Amino acid sequence: MTLDECFELGFIVKPHALKGQMTAQLDVDNAATYDKLKTVYLALATAPTKLTAYQVERVNPQVGQRVLLKLRGIERIEEAEPLRGAKLWLPLSELPELQEHQFYFHDVIGFQVIDEKEGALGVVENFYELPQQDVLAMRYKGQEVLLPVVDELVSHADMEAKQLFVNMPEGLLDIYLNPGAHKNPNAD
């Protein structure tokens, strides 16, 4: 299994208690969706591109996206401690099904961005996960333009046509094309 065949599920925060359980933070909308996991792949900080398969004994959802995770073969805190910070990965085939017009970020890289007013703008190059929110990165007239990924701005994807429909905020493209023209007159 390679990283290209997987998606990042989350990471191990720390050992929990003495019998090999670990606290894990999942990067998902609903951690309970993954309470029946059979296998998970770990990438240690010392070897971030090498995946090691572990059989899952238990996943107990906690508060928010946290879970208690018990892996087969990890029976003591001393065995769990080296896994602190390890990233958790699953095969892309295990991604939950989406509703119509929803999409996973990796599925729309390379899609044409279509604005409801301006028409075709550019191509989706990447997505960045920032602390405040996720943003879409596209190339527009030679400039990278970032657009917050929120329902009001990113409408839907047409998977067959390879198009992502957006509602670009008024003036956002101008800020990227003419950055000096939009200085705050109150700023020092």
C-alpha positions, -999 to +999 in steps of 0.1 A: +000+000+000+014+034-010+005+069+001-010+076-033-035+048-028-046+062+006-061+091+024-050+105+057-075+096+084-058+114+113-029+108+138-021+092+171-021+119+198-007+098+227-009+065+246-040+061+268-037+042+300-013+012+304-027-016+282-017-003+247-047+019+239-040+052+222-059+085+218-062+094+181-075+125+164-094+118+132-097+144+104-133+134+096-168+149+100-180+120+121-156+098+140-183+072+147-182+064+109-149+046+115-158+026+147-158-007+127-123-004+112-105-037+106-071-024+094-053+009+096-020+019+081+005+039+102+033+062+090+058+071+117+074+105+119+108+088+114+095+072+081+066+093+068+063+076+035+065+040+048+031+025+057+027-003+081-006-022+084-020-028+119-051-049+127-076-028+147-091-045+178-113-016+189-123+020+180-142+039+207-154+073+197-149+100+223-156+138+222-155+154+187-131+137+163-112+119+191-112+081+194-096+055+217-078+031+194-066-004+203-043-021+177-034-058+178+001-065+191+003-032+210-003-044+246+016-020+269+021+017+271+058+011+263+048-003+229+023+025+222+046+054+231+068+051+199+036+054+178+028+089+193+024+114+163+021+086+137-003+094+109-032+071+103-040+062+067-067+042+050-071+030+013-091+054-009-116+026-014-127+030+022-138+066+018-175+070+026-199+075-002-209+111-009-242+127-019-247+140-054-225+171-062-203+165-031-166+157-037-134+149-020-106+174-025-083+149-042-110+141-068-112+177-082-075+185-086-072+195-123-109+205-127-119+237-145-132+263-120-164+279-133-178+311-117-215+318-120-208+354-133-173+353-149-174+318-164-142+297-167-115+311-144-087+285-141-079+250-129-079+236-093-042+231-084-044+222-047-063+225-014-047+239+018-060+229+052-056+261+073-065+264+110-095+286+102-108+267+071-098+249+040-090+269+009-089+260-028-059+271-048-063+278-085-042+296-112-059+327-126-040+349-152-007+336-138-015+342-102-024+317-075-059+326-062-072+312-029-109+307-023-123+295+011-141+262+008-175+271+022-209+262+009-217+299-001-186+300-023-181+265-036-213+253-051-208+218-065-187+196-088-197+180-121-175+149-121-183+139-157-175+174-171-145+178-147-158+212-136-161+228-101-187+256-098-180+286-075-195+319-066-165+341-065-168+371-040-169+405-057-134+420-060-115+389-049-098+383-083-089+420-084-070+417-051-048+390-065-042+408-098-036+442-084-024+437-048-011+472-043-043+489-053-062+475-023-041+488+006-060+497+038-058+536+041-058+532+079-029+508+080+006+521+089 
